[in-house]
Amino acid sequence: MGSQPDEQDSKPNLFILAAQIDTKVLARGDTPNSREARLLANLAVDRARVFYGRVQTRVLFAEQATSENILKGFAWLQTTMKERDVAVVFIAGHGGYSEGSHMYTYHPVGGVIRGAEFRKAFNSIPGRKVLLLQTCHANGILETATGRLPFRKTMVICACDDDEEATRLMGYVMVNGFAKMAADADGIVTTKSLADWIELRVPILSNGKQHVQISKPPGFTDFPLAPKGELVDPNLTGKF
């Protein structure tokens, strides 16, 4: 008789890539606080296993969050993920947008990653993805030579519109929602319920200074992230 398949092998896998850096903090010589990136990865490992065979994470912070390492992270997803797998990618730091050229740029340590590079990378990653982009002018990442277009099989959640500046607020709301507050009526945090929570809370908590922008391609299907649990940080109470 053949061996029974491992339960882990019968489920899709979840991948988390989180890169968070404040280049101004590094320039001052202060210690960067990459709490949201770390908490996102820890929450996924602790709680998402009920839905997934394996949960794999890669967190880049402080001097590790270089353009080279972030692009290597994209390559890791491209070569490791299968079509049935899913990924959550959180990118936080400094972003720029040129209205003249309609070009978005992300500025990690020691380099620049252009919006077109994000698009090329995500369009080459198998499976469904969620990109949470916490930078100034974040919605500019969707611009192309022919207009604003979604990424392949990717929900993109931008912390602000292309003419707005962003703080770390979306990261706080994201972790708060992933842990507990974004759960739907069935007690499950899904990509849709998390996006809805972020879209609701960020404009309120920023006093109207940030307006979350969400893009997804036609036919994108929601997927679960974690069952509702308890907040992992006493500061994540919904008031920021």
C-alpha positions as CSV (number, residue, x, y, z in Angstrom):
1,M,0.0,0.0,0.0
2,G,1.2,3.5,-0.8
3,S,2.0,5.9,2.0
4,Q,-0.6,8.5,3.0
5,P,0.3,12.0,1.9
6,D,1.5,14.3,4.7
7,E,-1.3,16.8,5.7
8,Q,1.2,19.6,5.3
9,D,1.7,18.6,1.7
10,S,-2.0,18.6,1.0
11,K,-2.3,22.3,1.8
12,P,-1.0,25.4,0.1
13,N,1.9,27.2,1.8
14,L,2.1,30.8,3.1
15,F,5.1,33.0,2.5
16,I,5.8,36.3,4.3
17,L,8.4,38.8,3.1
18,A,8.6,41.9,5.2
19,A,11.1,44.7,4.7
20,Q,11.0,47.8,6.9
21,I,13.5,50.6,7.1
22,D,13.5,54.3,8.0
23,T,16.6,55.7,6.2
24,K,16.3,59.0,8.2
25,V,16.6,57.0,11.4
26,L,19.7,55.2,10.1
27,A,21.2,58.5,9.0
28,R,20.9,59.9,12.5
29,G,22.6,56.8,13.9
30,D,19.5,55.9,15.9
31,T,18.2,52.3,16.4
32,P,15.5,51.6,13.8
33,N,12.2,50.2,15.1
34,S,11.0,47.5,12.7
35,R,8.3,46.2,15.0
36,E,5.5,45.9,12.4
37,A,7.6,43.7,10.1
38,R,8.6,41.4,12.9
39,L,5.1,41.2,14.4
40,L,3.6,40.3,11.0
41,A,6.0,37.4,10.5
42,N,5.5,36.2,14.1
43,L,1.7,36.4,13.8
44,A,1.8,34.4,10.6
45,V,4.0,31.6,12.1
46,D,1.9,31.5,15.3
47,R,-1.6,31.6,13.8
48,A,-1.7,30.9,10.1
49,R,-0.7,27.2,10.3
50,V,-4.3,26.1,10.6
51,F,-4.9,27.1,7.0
52,Y,-1.4,26.3,5.5
53,G,1.0,23.4,5.3
54,R,4.0,25.5,5.9
55,V,4.6,29.1,6.8
56,Q,7.9,30.6,5.7
57,T,9.1,34.1,6.6
58,R,11.9,36.4,5.7
59,V,12.3,39.7,7.6
60,L,14.7,42.5,6.5
61,F,15.2,45.4,8.8
62,A,17.7,48.2,9.4
63,E,20.9,47.7,7.3
64,Q,19.5,44.4,6.0
65,A,16.8,46.1,4.0
66,T,18.9,46.9,1.0
67,S,17.7,47.0,-2.6
68,E,19.8,43.9,-3.2
69,N,18.3,41.9,-0.4
70,I,14.8,43.0,-1.2
71,L,15.2,41.9,-4.8
72,K,16.7,38.6,-3.5
73,G,13.5,38.3,-1.5
74,F,11.4,38.6,-4.6
75,A,13.6,36.0,-6.3
76,W,13.1,33.7,-3.3
77,L,9.3,33.9,-3.8
78,Q,9.7,33.4,-7.6
79,T,11.7,30.2,-7.2
80,T,10.1,28.7,-4.0
81,M,6.4,29.4,-4.4
82,K,4.0,27.1,-6.4
83,E,0.9,28.2,-8.2
84,R,-1.3,27.1,-5.3
85,D,0.7,29.0,-2.6
86,V,0.1,32.5,-1.4
87,A,2.3,35.3,-0.1
88,V,2.0,38.5,2.0
89,V,4.7,41.1,1.3
90,F,5.0,44.2,3.5
91,I,7.4,46.9,2.3
92,A,7.9,50.0,4.4
93,G,10.2,53.0,4.0
94,H,10.7,56.0,1.8
95,G,9.0,56.4,-1.5
96,G,9.0,59.0,-4.2
97,Y,6.8,59.8,-7.2
98,S,7.4,62.0,-10.2
99,E,4.2,63.5,-11.7
100,G,6.0,64.4,-14.9
101,S,7.3,60.9,-15.6
102,H,4.6,59.1,-13.6
103,M,7.5,57.0,-12.0
104,Y,7.3,55.6,-8.5
105,T,10.6,54.9,-6.7
106,Y,11.2,53.0,-3.4
107,H,14.4,53.9,-1.5
108,P,15.8,51.1,0.6
109,V,19.3,51.2,2.0
110,G,21.9,51.8,-0.7
111,G,19.8,51.9,-3.8
112,V,16.5,52.4,-5.6
113,I,13.8,50.0,-6.7
114,R,11.5,51.4,-9.4
115,G,7.8,50.7,-9.7
116,A,8.4,48.8,-13.0
117,E,10.8,46.5,-11.1
118,F,8.1,45.8,-8.5
119,R,5.6,45.0,-11.3
120,K,8.0,42.7,-13.2
121,A,8.9,40.8,-10.0
122,F,5.4,40.3,-8.8
123,N,4.1,39.3,-12.2
124,S,6.7,36.6,-12.2
125,I,5.8,35.2,-8.7
126,P,3.5,32.2,-8.9
127,G,0.3,32.1,-6.9
128,R,-1.7,34.8,-5.2
129,K,-0.1,37.7,-3.4
130,V,-0.9,40.7,-1.3
131,L,1.5,43.6,-1.4
132,L,1.2,46.1,1.5
133,L,3.2,49.2,0.6
134,Q,3.8,51.7,3.4
135,T,5.7,54.6,1.8
136,C,4.9,58.2,0.7
137,H,3.2,58.4,-2.7
138,A,2.6,54.7,-2.6
139,N,-0.2,54.5,-5.1
140,G,2.2,55.7,-7.8
141,I,3.5,52.1,-7.9
142,L,0.5,51.2,-10.2
143,E,1.5,53.7,-12.9
144,T,2.6,52.4,-16.3
145,A,3.2,54.1,-19.7
146,T,-0.4,53.2,-20.6
147,G,-2.1,54.2,-17.3
148,R,-2.7,52.7,-13.9
149,L,-2.8,48.9,-14.0
150,P,-3.0,46.1,-11.4
151,F,-0.3,43.6,-10.8
152,R,-0.8,39.9,-11.9
153,K,-2.7,37.9,-9.2
154,T,-1.8,40.5,-6.6
155,M,-3.9,42.7,-4.3
156,V,-1.9,45.9,-3.8
157,I,-2.7,47.9,-0.6
158,C,-1.1,51.3,-0.7
159,A,-0.8,53.4,2.5
160,C,-1.7,56.6,0.6
161,D,-2.4,58.2,-2.7
162,D,0.3,59.3,-5.1
163,D,0.1,62.9,-3.9
164,E,0.1,62.1,-0.2
165,E,2.8,61.4,2.4
166,A,2.6,58.4,4.7
167,T,3.6,57.6,8.3
168,R,4.0,54.2,9.9
169,L,0.3,54.2,10.7
170,M,-0.7,51.6,8.1
171,G,1.8,49.1,9.7
172,Y,0.2,49.5,13.1
173,V,-3.3,49.0,11.6
174,M,-2.2,46.0,9.6
175,V,-0.8,44.2,12.6
176,N,-3.8,45.1,14.7
177,G,-6.1,43.8,12.0
178,F,-4.1,40.6,11.3
179,A,-4.1,39.8,15.0
180,K,-7.7,40.4,15.8
181,M,-9.6,43.4,14.6
182,A,-10.1,42.6,10.9
183,A,-11.7,39.2,11.5
184,D,-14.9,38.6,9.6
185,A,-18.2,37.3,10.8
186,D,-16.7,33.8,10.9
187,G,-13.8,34.9,13.1
188,I,-11.3,34.6,10.3
189,V,-8.9,37.4,9.1
190,T,-8.9,37.2,5.3
191,T,-7.2,39.3,2.6
192,K,-10.5,41.1,2.0
193,S,-11.3,41.7,5.6
194,L,-7.8,43.0,6.3
195,A,-7.9,45.3,3.3
196,D,-11.3,46.6,4.4
197,W,-10.0,47.2,7.9
198,I,-7.0,49.1,6.7
199,E,-9.0,51.2,4.3
200,L,-11.5,52.1,7.0
201,R,-9.1,52.9,9.9
202,V,-6.1,54.7,8.3
203,P,-8.0,57.7,7.0
204,I,-9.8,58.1,10.4
205,L,-6.6,57.8,12.4
206,S,-4.6,60.0,10.1
207,N,-7.3,62.8,10.4
208,G,-7.9,62.5,6.6
209,K,-4.2,62.9,5.6
210,Q,-3.8,59.4,4.2
211,H,-6.3,57.7,1.9
212,V,-5.6,54.0,1.4
213,Q,-5.7,52.8,-2.2
214,I,-6.5,49.2,-3.1
215,S,-6.0,47.5,-6.4
216,K,-6.6,44.0,-7.5
217,P,-6.9,42.3,-10.9
218,P,-10.2,40.9,-12.2
219,G,-10.8,37.4,-10.9
220,F,-8.6,37.8,-7.8
221,T,-9.9,35.5,-5.1
222,D,-9.7,36.1,-1.4
223,F,-7.7,33.8,0.9
224,P,-7.5,33.3,4.7
225,L,-4.7,34.7,6.8
226,A,-5.4,33.7,10.4
227,P,-8.1,32.9,12.9
228,K,-9.1,35.7,15.2
229,G,-6.8,35.8,18.2
230,E,-5.6,38.3,20.8
231,L,-3.5,41.4,20.3
232,V,0.2,40.6,20.7
233,D,1.2,44.1,21.7
234,P,-0.6,46.2,24.4
235,N,0.0,49.3,22.3
236,L,-2.0,47.9,19.4
237,T,-5.4,48.9,20.8
238,G,-6.8,50.7,17.7
239,K,-5.8,54.2,19.0
240,F,-2.5,55.5,17.6
